[in-house]
Amino acid sequence: MKRREFFIMFAAAASLPLTGNAQREKKVFRLGHLLLLSRAPLEPFLDVFQHTLRDLGYVEGSNL
């Protein structure tokens, strides 16, 4: 009976994955916008949009 248990444990251990768990790189999100007008009249809205993204944790150049 001991031999059978040994082989069952050996088979279970052999079936485990042998690869390590590597850390994944941080996901960098890309966001773009298309303007049909000049940028000057929309500047206040774009500033609010950028501040809102920063409040949500998205930092330009880091993860955005």
N, C-alpha and C positions, 0 to 999 in steps of 0.2 A: 504494500500500500504506500510506503514511503517513496518508492521509486516513481510511482504514478503521479504523486503530488509534485515531486521534483520536476518531472517533465511538463506538467501543466504550468507550473510557475515559470519554467524556462521558456516555454512557448509564449506565455503572456508577456514576459519581459522582452522577448525578441520581437514581438509585434508592436512595441512602442516606437514612436518615431525617434530617430537618432539625431535629428537636426535641432539646433538651438533656436531659441526665439530671439530674433534680432529686433532691435528697435526700428520702428518705421520713421522715415523722414517726415518732418512737419509738412502738411499740405499747404501749398502756396496757391491762393485763389487769385484768379485774374479777372479783373472787372474793367469794362470799358464803357464809354458812352459816345454817342454820335450827336454832334451839335449841328443843327441846321441854321442856327443864328450865330452871331458873334458871341464870344464868351463873356463880354462885359455885362450885358443885362442879366445873365444867369449866374454871375459870380456869387451873389448871396445864397442862392439855392445850393450851389455846389459846395460852398463852405459848410452849410448846415449838413449836407449829405456826408461830407468827410468827417465832421465832428461826430455825427451819429455812428458812423462806422467805427471810429475810435472808441466811442462809449461801449460799443458791442464787443470790443476786443480785437478788432482788425487794425493792424498798424501797417501803414504804407512802407514798403521796403522790407518788412519782416515776414508777415504772413498774408500780405495783400499786394 
